[in-house]
Amino acid sequence: SSVPLLPKHICDTVLMDFDALKEVQSGLGTAAVIVMDKYTDPIKAIGRLSYFYKHESCGQCTPCREGTTWLFNMMKRMEAGRTEKARNQYARPNHASD
């Protein structure tokens, strides 16, 4: 949940290791893989993940305490369609349109 999304056509051929995923502008993160079908709304999925991180953050460091709440609120605005187009380009993964 901490690396850019990859479309199926890249996942079909890429080796799931750190170097190969770096070459396709993604990464392995904690080595967990989340698989979503084409009917999954990535904005809603990232919103749900951001809620989990916001809820589970201990709140001791500023990036987590402030950042997880900021991310969750941003994803809720995106889900409701209340964002500017310029902001959306930073929240959507590079490969989302593939």
FENFENSUL-V469458 format. One record per pair of residues at least 6 apart in sequence whose C-alpha atoms are under 8 Angstrom apart, sorted by sequence separation. I is the first residue (numbers start at 1). J is the second residue. If there is no record, write none. Layout:
# FENFENSUL-V469458
I;J
I;J
This chain:
# FENFENSUL-V469458
14;20
15;21
21;27
58;64
59;65
77;83
14;21
21;28
57;64
58;65
57;65
18;27
18;28
54;64
78;88
17;28
54;65
57;68
16;28
10;24
54;68
53;68
54;69
51;68
50;68
51;69
54;72
6;26
4;25
5;26
50;71
51;72
4;26
50;72
3;26
4;27
3;27
3;28
47;72
50;75
3;29
2;29
1;29
47;75
46;75
47;76
44;75
43;75
47;79
1;34
43;78
44;79
43;79
1;46
1;49
5;93
7;95
4;93
5;94
6;95
7;96
4;94
5;95
6;96
4;95
5;96
7;98
